[in-house]
Amino acid sequence: MAETFVLMTYVVSNALAFFSSDAARGGKKVTGYVTLGTNDLGRATAFYDFLFRIVGIPRYKEEPGRWVAWRAADGEPAVAVALLADGERATAGNGSMVALAFRTPAEVAAVHALAVALGGADEGAPDLRDGGKYFAAFFRDRDGNKLNAFCELGA
């Protein structure tokens, strides 16, 4: 696998589901953003531009030549890719995964299919998980970072 990206923020899906809820934190979300390091900002930006475009998530802000971030709406967590500030080579975080919340199973399936079509690797096809509480799919981006696209289903 390609050797770019290092996961700089570790996300555990169960913790994310709890700590990202407004009620759990008195109206505050714990996850503000997740940053993935890259050695090729242009390639990483192109991957995530395409991936997020199909579900209407725009670029949030950027510092040209250093980092780019996407966010669904004000107050929501962001996902960013960045060149490493310390000048070291970025590598994928072993055992790390970023969970991206979507609204519908169709969005989850579309994001998974596009990620694989863009050169990512399938790590688990779209399907019901956890006794039908979630619809989720797993994939790795072109640089080996593991991501989980999911949506919560009714209780």
C-alpha positions as CSV (number, residue, x, y, z in Angstrom):
1,M,0.0,0.0,0.0
2,A,1.1,3.6,-0.5
3,E,2.8,5.1,2.5
4,T,1.2,8.5,2.9
5,F,-1.2,9.8,5.6
6,V,-0.8,9.3,9.3
7,L,-3.8,9.4,11.5
8,M,-3.2,12.1,14.1
9,T,-6.5,11.8,15.9
10,Y,-7.6,8.4,17.0
11,V,-11.4,7.7,16.8
12,V,-13.1,4.7,18.3
13,S,-16.5,4.4,16.8
14,N,-18.4,3.6,20.1
15,A,-16.7,6.6,21.8
16,L,-17.4,8.8,18.8
17,A,-21.1,7.9,18.9
18,F,-21.3,8.8,22.6
19,F,-19.0,11.8,22.8
20,S,-20.1,13.4,19.6
21,S,-23.7,13.6,20.9
22,D,-24.8,17.0,22.1
23,A,-26.6,15.5,25.1
24,A,-23.6,13.6,26.3
25,R,-21.5,16.7,26.5
26,G,-24.0,19.3,27.6
27,G,-24.3,20.7,24.0
28,K,-20.6,20.4,23.2
29,K,-19.0,17.9,20.9
30,V,-15.7,16.3,21.8
31,T,-14.5,15.7,18.2
32,G,-13.8,19.0,16.5
33,Y,-11.8,17.6,13.6
34,V,-9.6,14.7,12.5
35,T,-6.3,15.4,10.7
36,L,-4.7,12.9,8.3
37,G,-1.1,13.6,7.5
38,T,0.0,13.2,3.8
39,N,3.1,13.3,1.7
40,D,1.2,14.4,-1.4
41,L,-1.4,17.1,-0.6
42,G,-2.6,17.3,-4.2
43,R,-3.4,13.6,-4.4
44,A,-5.0,13.5,-0.9
45,T,-7.1,16.6,-1.6
46,A,-8.3,15.1,-4.9
47,F,-9.4,11.9,-3.2
48,Y,-11.4,13.6,-0.5
49,D,-12.8,16.3,-2.8
50,F,-14.4,13.5,-4.9
51,L,-15.4,11.4,-1.9
52,F,-17.2,14.2,0.0
53,R,-18.6,15.9,-3.1
54,I,-21.1,13.0,-3.7
55,V,-22.8,13.6,-0.3
56,G,-22.6,17.4,-0.5
57,I,-19.8,18.0,2.0
58,P,-17.8,21.1,0.8
59,R,-14.3,22.2,1.6
60,Y,-14.4,24.1,4.9
61,K,-11.1,26.0,4.8
62,E,-7.5,25.6,3.8
63,E,-4.0,26.9,4.0
64,P,-2.7,26.5,0.4
65,G,0.3,24.2,0.3
66,R,-0.2,23.0,3.9
67,W,-3.6,21.6,4.6
68,V,-7.3,21.3,3.4
69,A,-10.4,20.6,5.5
70,W,-14.0,19.6,4.8
71,R,-17.0,20.0,7.0
72,A,-20.7,19.3,6.4
73,A,-22.0,22.3,8.4
74,D,-21.1,24.9,11.0
75,G,-20.6,23.3,14.3
76,E,-20.0,19.8,12.9
77,P,-16.6,18.0,13.1
78,A,-14.2,18.5,10.1
79,V,-11.8,16.1,8.3
80,A,-8.5,17.6,7.2
81,V,-5.4,16.4,5.3
82,A,-2.1,18.1,5.9
83,L,1.6,18.0,5.2
84,L,3.4,17.2,8.4
85,A,4.7,20.2,10.3
86,D,7.8,18.4,11.6
87,G,9.0,17.5,8.1
88,E,8.9,13.7,8.8
89,R,7.4,11.3,6.4
90,A,3.7,10.5,7.0
91,T,2.6,6.9,7.4
92,A,-0.8,5.2,8.0
93,G,-1.7,4.7,11.7
94,N,-1.9,1.0,12.5
95,G,-5.0,0.2,14.5
96,S,-6.5,3.7,13.9
97,M,-9.8,4.3,12.1
98,V,-11.8,7.4,11.4
99,A,-15.6,7.0,11.5
100,L,-17.6,9.3,9.2
101,A,-21.3,9.8,10.0
102,F,-23.7,10.0,7.1
103,R,-27.5,10.4,6.9
104,T,-28.6,7.3,5.0
105,P,-27.5,3.8,4.0
106,A,-27.5,5.0,0.4
107,E,-24.9,7.7,1.2
108,V,-22.8,5.1,3.1
109,A,-22.9,2.7,0.1
110,A,-22.2,5.5,-2.4
111,V,-19.2,6.7,-0.4
112,H,-17.8,3.2,0.0
113,A,-18.2,2.5,-3.8
114,L,-16.6,5.7,-4.8
115,A,-13.7,5.2,-2.3
116,V,-12.9,1.8,-3.9
117,A,-13.4,3.3,-7.4
118,L,-10.9,6.0,-6.6
119,G,-8.3,3.4,-5.7
120,G,-9.1,2.8,-2.1
121,A,-9.4,-0.8,-0.7
122,D,-12.6,-2.5,0.5
123,E,-12.3,-3.5,4.1
124,G,-16.0,-4.4,4.6
125,A,-18.9,-4.1,2.3
126,P,-21.9,-1.9,3.1
127,D,-24.2,-3.9,5.5
128,L,-26.2,-3.8,8.7
129,R,-24.0,-3.9,11.8
130,D,-24.4,-4.3,15.6
131,G,-27.8,-6.1,15.4
132,G,-29.2,-3.6,12.8
133,K,-28.4,-0.5,14.8
134,Y,-26.0,0.8,12.2
135,F,-25.5,0.5,8.4
136,A,-21.7,0.7,7.8
137,A,-19.0,0.1,5.3
138,F,-15.2,0.0,5.8
139,F,-12.4,1.1,3.4
140,R,-8.9,2.3,3.2
141,D,-8.0,5.4,1.3
142,R,-5.2,5.3,-1.3
143,D,-2.6,5.7,1.4
144,G,-3.8,3.0,3.8
145,N,-5.8,4.9,6.3
146,K,-8.9,3.0,7.5
147,L,-12.2,4.7,7.4
148,N,-15.7,3.7,8.4
149,A,-18.7,5.2,6.7
150,F,-21.8,4.7,8.8
151,C,-25.3,5.9,9.6
152,E,-27.3,5.2,12.7
153,L,-30.7,3.5,12.2
154,G,-33.7,3.8,14.4
155,A,-33.5,2.1,17.8
